[in-house]
Amino acid sequence: MDRDLIAKLEDKAKEIRRDIIRMIGEAGSGHPGGSLSGADIVTVLYFHAMRIKPEEPHWPDRDRFVLSKGHAAPLLYAALAERGYFPKEELMTLRKLGSRLQGHPDLNKVPGVEMSTGSLGQGLSVANGMALAGKLDNRDYKVYVLLGDGEIQEGMIWEAAMAAAHFKLDNVIAFLDHNGFQIDGPTSDIMNPEPVADKWRAFGWHVLSIDGHDLAQILQAIEEAKRLKGKPVMIVAKTIKGKGVSFMENQVGWHGVAPKPDEMERALAELK
């Protein structure tokens, strides 16, 4: 594995985490836990894996990314700004009146956002549509999707899972940000989704299980997924809610609570 690449991605992931903390702290509301847990996955996608042109957001051959767990919008905004879709200074307008960076992403306002998401369970169906369109148009782009743990309790997810396998959508590469929590507590207590990997396999997907904070494993999984033919791919990424900030890690209370000024300073100090 390319150590320089890993080091570069580590730096980017840390910067994205800092931006997540800064913008949620400034807004006084938002979802830090699930944004921080998915940061390494999104960093690899936007800074290595995806074929994109930030200067041309609607380039027809671009890879697509659907943030199905739309409440983690700060994560997507931080990646898009860092990649150059819009100025980084705009991140500090998160959730403010008149800002285009609202609590859930809006494809009509924010360059680089492929799908307006927020109602959980819908992203995979939309990704399937994008993938089918790509095949019909003879384009070779990939459609990446990031799903959350609580989200896969939605029935629509499993209808979409069945459809993706039926139509052999090997241009769909999904990640499950598997941190084990949802807003009301551990998923094992609320509605236990386990055994997650077996369920996706039963629906006809090729499934990979990785450490969602190990950049080398994320890179390898994506490369394997790109080579696979005839099946959609689910990458079950074991993650830590609030990853990178010690007092947020695995604490369900940080699902949708903004850090106070002193907490923000402590978090940023840990992310240096």
Protein Blocks (a to p, Z undefined) as FASTA:
>chain_A
ZZklmmmmmmmmmmmmmmmmmmmmmnopajfklmmmmmmmmmmmmmmmpccdfklmmlmk
bccdddfblmlmmmmmmmmmmnopacfklmmmgoiahiabdfbdcfklmghiabdchieh
jlmmmmmmmmmmmmmnopabdcdddddfklmmpmklmmmmmmmmmnopakbccddddehp
afkbcfklmopcbdfklmmmmnopacddddfkbmklmmmmmmmmmmpghiacddddddde
hihiaklgopaklmmpccdfklmmmmmmmmZZ
